Amino acid sequence: MALDPTDPRPAYQQIADDLRRHIASDEVQVGDKLDSLTELQAKYGRAVMTLQKALDVLRNEGLVISRQGEGTIVVKKPEAHAGEEIPTPHELRQMFERINSALDDLGLRLTAVEAEVFGAAKDAPQPDSNDR
């Protein structure tokens, strides 16, 4: 997995999020081992310290435990998003861009409707303030 260079978060957080998604998926069950540090290093292309920091995040969340000589074992699935895909920051940015585009389109349509409504209202007689 290539990390998103436009993501302002540190690499270890991006890796932790990717590993969390992997743990939440149906591919991994409680009791399964995660890839070794050597395999994670090949996958993410990052230093061992960065990978350790990402695993620390998952350990602190109670999702995995690490044992010397045994590796990192999944002990719990993420509760908030178990079985559901968590969008990456890049995917979220794309969603927001689509929403923003739709809002821009709605704004243009509203402007056109207002021009029709209020443009026609200009031709209509205006109430005189003395009529009150």
Contacts in CASP RR format, 6 or more apart in sequence:
PFRMAT RR
TARGET T0000
AUTHOR 0000-0000-0000
METHOD contacts of the structure
MODEL  1
MALDPTDPRPAYQQIADDLRRHIASDEVQVGDKLDSLTELQAKYGRAVMT
LQKALDVLRNEGLVISRQGEGTIVVKKPEAHAGEEIPTPHELRQMFERIN
SALDDLGLRLTAVEAEVFGAAKDAPQPDSNDR
1 18 0 8 1.000
1 43 0 8 1.000
1 44 0 8 1.000
3 11 0 8 1.000
3 14 0 8 1.000
3 15 0 8 1.000
3 44 0 8 1.000
3 46 0 8 1.000
4 14 0 8 1.000
4 88 0 8 1.000
4 89 0 8 1.000
4 90 0 8 1.000
6 90 0 8 1.000
6 93 0 8 1.000
7 14 0 8 1.000
7 89 0 8 1.000
7 90 0 8 1.000
9 89 0 8 1.000
11 44 0 8 1.000
11 46 0 8 1.000
11 50 0 8 1.000
12 46 0 8 1.000
12 50 0 8 1.000
12 51 0 8 1.000
12 53 0 8 1.000
12 54 0 8 1.000
12 57 0 8 1.000
13 54 0 8 1.000
13 57 0 8 1.000
14 89 0 8 1.000
15 40 0 8 1.000
15 44 0 8 1.000
15 46 0 8 1.000
15 50 0 8 1.000
15 51 0 8 1.000
15 54 0 8 1.000
16 54 0 8 1.000
16 55 0 8 1.000
16 57 0 8 1.000
16 58 0 8 1.000
17 86 0 8 1.000
17 88 0 8 1.000
18 88 0 8 1.000
19 34 0 8 1.000
19 54 0 8 1.000
19 55 0 8 1.000
19 58 0 8 1.000
20 58 0 8 1.000
20 61 0 8 1.000
20 63 0 8 1.000
20 78 0 8 1.000
20 86 0 8 1.000
21 85 0 8 1.000
21 86 0 8 1.000
22 28 0 8 1.000
22 34 0 8 1.000
23 34 0 8 1.000
23 58 0 8 1.000
23 63 0 8 1.000
23 64 0 8 1.000
23 74 0 8 1.000
23 77 0 8 1.000
23 78 0 8 1.000
24 77 0 8 1.000
24 78 0 8 1.000
24 81 0 8 1.000
24 82 0 8 1.000
24 83 0 8 1.000
24 84 0 8 1.000
24 86 0 8 1.000
25 83 0 8 1.000
26 83 0 8 1.000
28 34 0 8 1.000
28 74 0 8 1.000
29 74 0 8 1.000
30 74 0 8 1.000
30 75 0 8 1.000
30 76 0 8 1.000
30 77 0 8 1.000
31 73 0 8 1.000
31 74 0 8 1.000
31 75 0 8 1.000
32 73 0 8 1.000
32 74 0 8 1.000
33 70 0 8 1.000
33 71 0 8 1.000
33 72 0 8 1.000
33 73 0 8 1.000
33 74 0 8 1.000
34 40 0 8 1.000
34 55 0 8 1.000
34 64 0 8 1.000
34 71 0 8 1.000
34 72 0 8 1.000
34 73 0 8 1.000
34 74 0 8 1.000
35 43 0 8 1.000
36 71 0 8 1.000
37 48 0 8 1.000
37 51 0 8 1.000
37 52 0 8 1.000
40 51 0 8 1.000
41 47 0 8 1.000
41 48 0 8 1.000
41 51 0 8 1.000
44 50 0 8 1.000
44 51 0 8 1.000
55 64 0 8 1.000
55 66 0 8 1.000
55 72 0 8 1.000
58 64 0 8 1.000
58 72 0 8 1.000
59 65 0 8 1.000
59 66 0 8 1.000
61 78 0 8 1.000
62 75 0 8 1.000
62 76 0 8 1.000
63 74 0 8 1.000
63 75 0 8 1.000
63 76 0 8 1.000
63 77 0 8 1.000
63 78 0 8 1.000
64 72 0 8 1.000
64 73 0 8 1.000
64 74 0 8 1.000
64 75 0 8 1.000
65 72 0 8 1.000
65 73 0 8 1.000
65 75 0 8 1.000
66 72 0 8 1.000
66 73 0 8 1.000
67 73 0 8 1.000
77 83 0 8 1.000
87 95 0 8 1.000
END
